[in-house]
């Protein structure tokens, strides 16, 4: 694997960590979506031309139409999944 391929792979895998940096708590009914696999070069030309900034992932924020949104799935409580030892 070349250095360029390694960098691209490492960058792509770092997207999951970006999810930890999302605004929290989000306002009621506010939705967020992390996006990767887009045209990074096109985004960089459109928004970061003349800078050293490079895109890694996009995060879209918005409000969904409650009449067509899938309800949030149930979540386990802390005591159901973990214990302090």
PEMOPE-V794837 format. One record per backbone hydrogen bond with DSSP energy under -0.5 kcal/mol. NH is the residue of the N-H (numbers start at 1). CO is the residue of the C=O. E is the energy in kcal/mol with one decimal. If there is no record, write none. Layout:
BEGIN
nh=<NH,NH>
co=<CO,CO>
e=<E,E>
END
This chain:
BEGIN
nh=<6,7,8,9,10,11,12,13,14,15,16,17,18,19,19,20,21,22,30,31,33,35,40,43,44,45,46,47,48,48,49,51,56,58,60,62,64,66,68,69,80,81,81,82,85>
co=<2,3,4,5,6,7,8,9,10,12,13,14,14,15,16,17,18,19,27,62,60,58,38,39,40,41,42,43,43,44,45,48,57,35,33,31,29,64,65,65,77,77,78,78,83>
e=<-2.4,-2.6,-2.3,-2.4,-2.7,-2.7,-2.5,-2.3,-1.2,-1.1,-0.7,-0.7,-1.3,-1.0,-0.7,-1.5,-1.5,-1.1,-2.4,-4.0,-1.8,-3.1,-1.6,-2.2,-2.9,-2.4,-2.3,-2.7,-0.5,-1.9,-0.5,-1.8,-0.5,-2.4,-2.5,-2.0,-1.0,-0.9,-2.2,-0.8,-0.9,-1.0,-1.1,-2.4,-0.5>
END
